[in-house]
Structure formats: structure tokens, C-alpha cells
Amino acid sequence: SQYEACSPITHVHATGVSLLLTVCEFDPPFLASPTFELAARLTTANGRPPRLHWLAGHNHVSNVLCIGPADNVAADVAADFLKDALS
């Protein structure tokens, strides 16, 4: 009953803050679809899309767990995003 109130999709508003969204290859559709909906709403609100990155070989949990080990793809994506946002 609290899902909508907790969902970022229901709180989208115009912002100048750069945003990064990720979707993983093995995310189930019920997790991936809202990310695309969030991207669409952010695009409408801001007049520009957020950065959206597809992480091959990962799922909804493994993308976070791979920050630090040899497979550092999620950390690299985040670091590149932050470098661009801060420059």
C-alpha cells in the first residue's frame, strides 16, 4: 500500500542535477521497466534525458556487489558519470 509513496517515479520534478540510471541484463522486467518509466518522466520534466547505462552480465544485486572486486564495471560507470557531472 506504500509502494507509490516510496517510488521515485511519483516524485519526479525538474532539476538541474545530473542523474545516472542503470539497468542490468538480468534484471527481471518488474524491476527494469520502472527504470525506463523513470527515465521517460525525468526526460519530460527536465527537457533532457538522464544518463542511462545497461550493465551486461549483471542483475539487480550484482551491479552493487561488483564495486570493488575485479569486475568493477558498475564503479567505473559511476566514476565516469561523476567526472562528467563535475566538469
C-alpha positions as CSV (number, residue, x, y, z in Angstrom):
1,S,0.0,0.0,0.0
2,Q,3.0,2.3,0.4
3,Y,4.7,1.5,-2.9
4,E,3.6,4.6,-4.8
5,A,4.6,6.9,-2.0
6,C,8.0,5.3,-1.8
7,S,8.6,5.2,-5.6
8,P,10.9,7.8,-7.1
9,I,8.6,7.8,-10.2
10,T,5.9,9.6,-8.2
11,H,8.3,12.3,-7.1
12,V,9.9,13.5,-10.4
13,H,10.3,17.2,-10.8
14,A,12.5,19.5,-12.9
15,T,16.1,19.6,-11.6
16,G,19.5,20.7,-12.9
17,V,21.2,17.8,-11.1
18,S,22.7,15.2,-13.4
19,L,21.3,11.8,-12.9
20,L,22.5,8.3,-13.7
21,L,20.2,5.3,-14.0
22,T,21.3,1.7,-14.6
23,V,19.5,-1.3,-15.9
24,C,21.1,-4.8,-15.7
25,E,21.0,-7.5,-18.3
26,F,19.4,-10.0,-15.9
27,D,17.0,-7.6,-14.1
28,P,13.5,-9.1,-14.1
29,P,11.1,-7.0,-16.1
30,F,9.2,-5.8,-13.0
31,L,12.5,-4.1,-11.9
32,A,13.7,-2.9,-15.2
33,S,10.5,-1.4,-16.5
34,P,10.1,1.2,-13.8
35,T,13.7,2.4,-14.5
36,F,12.7,3.1,-18.1
37,E,9.5,4.8,-16.9
38,L,11.6,7.0,-14.5
39,A,13.9,7.9,-17.4
40,A,10.9,9.0,-19.5
41,R,9.4,11.1,-16.7
42,L,12.8,12.7,-16.0
43,T,13.3,13.5,-19.7
44,T,9.9,15.1,-19.8
45,A,10.4,17.1,-16.6
46,N,14.0,18.3,-17.5
47,G,13.8,18.5,-21.2
48,R,16.8,16.2,-21.4
49,P,17.3,12.5,-20.6
50,P,19.3,11.2,-17.6
51,R,22.3,9.1,-18.4
52,L,21.1,5.5,-18.7
53,H,23.6,2.7,-18.7
54,W,22.9,-1.0,-19.4
55,L,25.2,-3.3,-17.4
56,A,25.9,-6.6,-19.3
57,G,26.2,-9.7,-17.2
58,H,24.6,-8.3,-14.1
59,N,21.4,-8.4,-12.1
60,H,19.7,-6.1,-9.7
61,V,22.0,-7.1,-6.9
62,S,25.3,-8.0,-8.6
63,N,25.8,-4.5,-10.0
64,V,26.3,-3.1,-6.5
65,L,28.3,-6.1,-5.3
66,C,30.8,-5.8,-8.1
67,I,32.0,-2.4,-6.8
68,G,35.5,-3.2,-5.5
69,P,36.3,-6.7,-6.9
70,A,37.9,-7.5,-10.2
71,D,34.6,-6.8,-12.1
72,N,34.5,-3.1,-11.4
73,V,32.1,-2.2,-14.2
74,A,29.5,-0.5,-12.0
75,A,32.1,1.5,-10.2
76,D,33.7,2.6,-13.5
77,V,30.3,3.7,-14.8
78,A,29.6,5.7,-11.7
79,A,33.1,7.2,-11.7
80,D,32.8,8.3,-15.3
81,F,29.4,9.8,-14.6
82,L,30.7,11.8,-11.7
83,K,33.7,13.0,-13.6
84,D,31.4,14.3,-16.4
85,A,28.9,15.8,-13.9
86,L,31.6,17.7,-12.0
87,S,33.5,19.0,-15.1
